[in-house]
Amino acid sequence: MKLKSTSRFFVNNYFSNYFNLNYPNFIIIYTDGSVSPLSAGYSFFIPELHVSFSNNLPPSSSSFTAECCAILEALLFISNLAPNNYLIASDSMSCLQSLISNPFNSKLSPIVFQIKSYLYYLNQSNRLIQLIWIPSHIGIYGNEIADGLAKATSNTILPSPAQIPWTDFSPLLRLHITCLWSNHWNNLPAYFASKYKTIVPTISNKKTWFYNLDLPRSSIVRFNRLRITIMTSKKQPNIQSFFKSTTNVLPTQEKLDNIQNKTDSVVLISDTNSPTSSVSHINRHDIFNYVKRVLTQNEIHDILNSIWIPDVNYNFPVKIFIVGKDKTTKRLKFQYKWFASFPWLVYSDIDNGAYCKFCVAFSTNYAGINNQTLGSLVTKKYDNWKHALEYFKNHSQLEYHKKCILDSENFLNIIKKKSHFISRQTN
């Protein structure tokens, strides 16, 4: 039976009949927990007694902890009631399974041990406690009330004094360690582990292919070497080819003569002492590495905090602009002062062009908004320095650019609050 596709009236009658038939003379207590990126909450609701309770938790709490806290709080409330039969209805299968698991064969949360302790104590004091799983979000009246209370409480501004188990910090610590590892990996010299980087270009939270496989290390090493061999055996462009267009050769007159009916054409040249002529200078934090990609949270964090910016003495490549029918030339290049005028502006040493770091990080969410298609500064470089100021000013007014800035601020605020909370808890 697909309960989600049926009416709420039918669902409530179905479960009401089920409870009356299988649990007569039981007082039903509905529990629920809710977790959002910035907060968490839990609650219980007793329709027969017209009693409801809710409380918030620290933002680092897991949904498992929130569900366990709801059951624990219900048991604490039962301890103050007269002996009777009580049925706790929870929609958390993981929480209920942990309560029946063997504590010697699994790593249980400290809250689970507290729940088990209270269950034993209440059963010894003539209070019969039963727990049952119910499906969520199908219209069960008591569950919907408990869910609404938990969600409303999770939005409470005041911080919760409740202590959460150390297990809830594991994902945050894992994310922090991965960020440190990723930064170290990206900043390694280009020649370091160059072959292995063909199959592992970036560090992420994804599990390795051999995770949970009972394989000896020798087999894993052989397979990785085979993958590297396959990747490197294909015809790969020499890294020098990325700088092929930066040779110190001026356009010939023949090429200039072939430009007809064009008012603005360009040819790129650069100085031989430019940093871009050095292969070892390639930076793993160059914005070009993140363009046209589905980014992880770690990569977005890198763009907003660790993206490469050239120093004041950086020698930007020169572009020759051929203007007008008389084919006069202008030598223009990126101006360092533009960084101060446009805080979102970054420069790619690999691609020799400008990008908007906020739009590279978030713009795919707003592609095509108000018929504003993504192009230069977002999915490809901008290097028409003749009209740069005008183009940068127009980009600042685009709707998707403004939304990307708001997204970046919200992202950094969430990371800051989580880091502040971890330091406050560890201290």
Steps between C-alpha positions, in 0.01 A plus 500: 500500500641839399401719794655816355252499214196454727303767687591609851156396624560142386856496642391620844211250513734220396758570772235576761342159443844338504592658836162417654527139388864432591561747784176544696523702820828656389571875512663590168794744495621629163865611482695672225825687430588761238838622376582791268843639395493764777293340777332189639202415721298213647151453645234259624119519493242309710153546348314324782651725769510814280871534581772618264869575555777635279857619540790601278846351461838638386530536120762224479251239619422208272147390415571176689582698816187713462278190471669336800460817709128503422458142629717570806296811587178299465634239743595773749144631479353151549705459819290780653169339401303230675579136411330411175558356154680734258567461128773720349449544124814615317571538128876440548583143402871549573428614854270206576745252349780633717286439809472129424860455380771333704711775663804273500492454124440862395600856583193655657432862582507585873137614468401146396647367825301761694179393323567134580564588862172692532307220327629254757423736788143575382421133440617427853260767631189339344499719191477285189684671212467387139662660195367483145614635165258704291556642149554875478333767287195296403247697707496322839355769725724452805815467291420815302449699821830376645679575172362856493608561861853373432540713188367812673738451792797442271463862386548633854764773508616439858779239517419171667680411826463131420811289459525279196709181467847515357387288204313803357829686457650227282354630168621855573847381600512278192408797280767717664768233459400448137532875438851503648595192299353647181689830547826313555438279195415795275810695607745221428747561215382405153759223472398335827290182449417622150390156380280431802334839454368382162257271685463704822511867393323627813440383854135447591281330762413221259598153612779326311413228249648235734298612803340202679675253270708226657802551277870478586700818455702341219183455290394860561844625393496288182154624403594863559810457286286353222267800518796738485644312202168519312462872572855588404522271198243706309638780290517788742589856397837617622469753778704744290210507255294696749744788448529463125312826440731695729805490276679825437391526134327810364220461244626504142380749244342215304280416797407862544402524133266204537293688756221658299180674601596473865529796730656327799731197478764381745822302508665389822867548581694488825842582632752218533557584865130468579420252779262325261794375299609282790346152515567468873297813567162331437289551811258235618277779636467670164133588434517321164512166687144558627328627185212297347500245780264365764681620812517345844464706817876476552566641153251784551674579828835506316364742237371743763805486727805357324471590133825611338549875454812633322727728696567863413813415300323245280568561130164469323515392132452773242226484236524691175165646393468578130249781478319661208534471126844656510611205719669700769618299799465545875699309762276432799511265798320424825534779758577406859294793634183328373524260795430791737207627294335159462551274807349203315760514224770232471760426234594162352867439443418184304232651275639857482164659568268641766220323689242578770574269793148523645334411170740212434410359843121545492375618160384161370202531736380812315586421139263682270327707766323796338643384165852574628715224355831401654806590299818703549625527861298186588532211255782651297768762548463870426805660339369788288691760702389783273145483638583339835377775734167530325453123493593459869253773603221335301581162651465647851138589422393157373236327709673163515825672609320665793345168600840331488640762739213433744561126470869547579418709809253239625750222434778674694263584787400134534865387499591772752219407738590132484870571564413732788276238651769229476758722671248594770413136566861378503598777741 
